[in-house]
């Protein structure tokens, strides 16, 4: 078999596994959106669907991880190809955790439905935080699909917006608990939901950092916002 044929076959394997990552990412993104929809509409059946689909996200992680090991053993990659495969391992770990957070939101939603939740509580503020997190996740996946450093940097530079939404929601819920002790249980549950969504944003940030690592070979973790552009030059 010619070297050119081997190279073409190898490129096809890398493309295939990258596409699997994007499929997993699309499923994880959908899981978060559906979990929040279940919360805002207080629909237990939607929450159940999210919990059922969690197993698919977990299985995809295992399948991709197995394929990664096979490619590394078979091809013994070096340089940028090795960076890509290492990055994929990091990406699927983060996407699996996004699925975990979606399941956490779904389980908490079911608990809130069963116990009864006051319509006065700011559920739609949680939905707004989730919209930001899902948008960040989508941009991070798009950056990986295109190996677009500028897009990845955009994700990193907007990460604080989700943190600010979470902090604002925390202040609102604390006020509700102080003014009406009957809302304490539901408010605490909503805090757990908001924290789960904030973590989704953190995982989106991690994905963006991984894309920059693939393209530039630069580790931008823990870089200050003002230092990001310099780090990838």
C-alpha positions in Angstrom: 0.0 0.0 0.0 1.4 3.4 -1.0 2.3 6.1 1.5 -0.2 8.4 -0.2 -3.0 5.9 0.3 -2.0 5.4 3.9 -2.0 9.2 4.4 -5.4 9.6 2.8 -6.8 6.8 5.0 -5.3 8.4 8.1 -6.8 11.8 7.2 -10.2 10.1 6.8 -9.9 8.5 10.3 -9.1 11.9 11.8 -12.0 13.5 10.0 -14.4 10.8 11.1 -13.4 11.0 14.8 -13.7 14.8 14.7 -17.2 14.5 13.2 -18.1 12.1 16.1 -17.0 14.7 18.6 -19.2 17.3 16.9 -22.2 14.9 16.9 -21.6 14.3 20.6 -21.4 18.1 21.1 -24.7 18.6 19.3 -26.4 16.0 21.5 -25.0 17.6 24.7 -26.0 21.0 23.6 -29.5 19.7 22.8 -29.7 18.1 26.3 -29.0 21.4 28.0 -31.6 23.2 26.0 -34.2 20.5 26.6 -33.5 20.4 30.3 -34.0 24.1 30.7 -37.2 23.9 28.5 -38.5 21.3 31.0 -37.8 23.7 33.8 -39.4 26.8 32.3 -42.5 24.8 31.1 -42.5 22.6 34.2 -42.8 19.5 32.1 -41.7 16.3 33.7 -41.9 14.3 30.5 -39.2 16.5 28.9 -37.0 16.1 32.0 -37.5 12.3 31.6 -36.3 12.5 28.0 -33.2 14.3 29.0 -32.4 11.6 31.6 -33.0 8.8 29.1 -30.7 10.5 26.6 -27.9 10.9 29.1 -26.9 7.3 28.4 -26.3 8.2 24.8 -23.9 10.9 25.7 -22.0 8.5 28.0 -21.9 5.8 25.3 -20.6 8.3 22.7 -17.7 9.2 25.1 -16.8 5.6 25.5 -17.0 4.9 21.8 -14.8 7.9 20.8 -12.3 7.1 23.6 -12.0 3.6 22.3 -11.5 4.8 18.7 -8.9 7.3 19.9 -6.9 4.5 21.6 -7.0 2.4 18.4 -5.8 5.3 16.2 -2.9 6.2 18.5 -1.8 2.5 18.6 -2.2 2.0 14.9 -0.8 5.3 13.6 1.6 6.5 16.3 0.8 10.2 15.5 3.3 13.0 16.0 3.2 16.8 16.1 -0.2 18.4 15.2 -2.0 15.1 14.7 -1.1 14.1 18.2 -2.3 17.4 19.5 -5.6 16.9 17.8 -6.1 13.4 19.4 -5.1 14.7 22.8 -7.5 17.6 22.4 -10.3 15.2 21.4 -9.8 13.2 24.6 -10.2 16.5 26.5 -13.2 17.6 24.5 -15.2 14.4 25.0 -14.5 14.5 28.7 -15.9 18.1 28.9 -18.9 17.2 26.7 -19.7 14.2 28.9 -19.8 16.6 31.9 -22.1 18.9 30.0 -24.4 15.9 29.7 -24.1 15.4 33.4 -25.1 19.0 34.1 -28.1 18.7 31.8 -29.2 15.6 33.7 -28.7 17.4 37.0 -31.0 20.2 35.8 -33.6 17.6 34.6 -33.5 15.8 38.0 -33.9 19.0 39.9 -36.7 20.1 37.6 -38.6 16.9 38.4 -38.1 17.5 42.1 -39.4 21.1 41.8 -42.5 19.8 39.9 -43.2 17.2 42.5 -42.8 19.6 45.5 -44.4 22.6 43.8 -42.6 25.8 42.9 -43.7 29.3 43.4 -44.4 31.1 40.2 -42.8 34.2 41.8 -39.4 32.7 41.6 -37.2 33.9 38.7 -37.3 30.7 36.5 -36.9 32.7 33.3 -33.7 34.4 34.6 -32.3 30.9 34.8 -33.5 30.4 31.2 -31.6 33.5 30.1 -28.4 32.2 31.8 -28.9 28.9 29.9 -29.3 30.7 26.6 -25.9 32.3 27.1 -24.3 29.0 28.1 -25.8 27.2 25.1 -24.7 29.9 22.8 -21.2 29.7 24.2 -21.2 25.9 23.7 -22.4 26.2 20.2 -19.7 28.8 19.3 -17.0 26.6 20.9 -18.1 23.6 18.8 -18.2 25.7 15.7 -14.7 27.0 16.5 -13.5 23.3 16.7 -15.3 22.3 13.5 -13.5 25.2 11.6 -10.4 25.2 13.7 -11.1 28.9 14.1 -8.9 30.5 16.7 -10.7 33.9 16.5 -14.0 32.2 17.2 -12.5 30.3 20.1 -11.1 33.5 21.5 -14.6 35.0 21.3 -15.9 32.3 23.6 -13.1 32.9 26.1 -13.7 36.7 26.1 -17.4 36.3 26.8 -17.1 33.7 29.6 -17.6 36.3 32.4 -21.1 37.1 31.2 -22.4 33.8 32.4 -20.7 34.2 35.7 -22.3 37.6 36.1 -25.7 36.2 35.3 -25.2 33.5 38.0 -24.2 36.0 40.6 -27.2 38.2 39.8 -29.5 35.2 40.1 -28.0 34.3 43.4 -28.7 37.7 44.8 -32.3 37.5 43.6 -32.9 34.1 45.1 -31.3 35.1 48.4 -33.7 38.1 48.5 -36.7 35.8 47.9 -35.6 33.4 50.7 -35.2 36.3 53.2 -38.5 37.8 52.3 -40.5 34.6 52.2 -39.1 31.5 54.0 -41.6 29.3 52.1 -39.5 29.7 49.0 -36.2 28.5 50.6 -36.4 24.9 49.4 -37.3 25.8 45.8 -34.8 28.7 45.7 -32.0 26.4 46.8 -32.9 24.0 44.0 -32.8 26.8 41.5 -29.4 27.8 42.8 -28.2 24.2 42.0 -29.7 24.5 38.5 -28.0 27.9 38.0 -24.7 26.5 39.1 -25.0 23.6 36.7 -25.6 26.0 33.9 -22.6 28.1 34.9 -20.5 24.9 34.7 -21.8 24.3 31.1 -20.3 27.7 30.4 -17.1 26.6 32.0 -17.0 23.5 29.8 -17.6 25.6 26.7 -14.6 27.7 27.7 -12.5 24.6 28.1 -13.5 23.5 24.6 -12.4 26.8 23.2 -9.1 26.5 24.9 -8.6 23.0 23.4 -9.2 24.4 19.9 -6.6 27.0 20.4 -4.2 24.3 21.6 -4.8 22.2 18.4 -4.2 25.1 16.1 -1.5 27.0 17.8 0.0 24.6 20.2 -0.5 27.2 22.9 -1.9 26.5 26.4 -4.1 29.5 27.2 -5.6 28.1 30.4 -5.6 30.5 33.3 -4.6 33.4 31.0 -6.0 36.8 31.8 -8.5 38.3 29.3 -6.0 41.0 28.3 -3.2 38.4 27.7 -5.2 36.0 25.4 -4.4 37.7 22.1 -0.7 37.8 22.9 -0.7 34.1 23.9 -1.9 32.9 20.5 0.2 35.2 18.3 
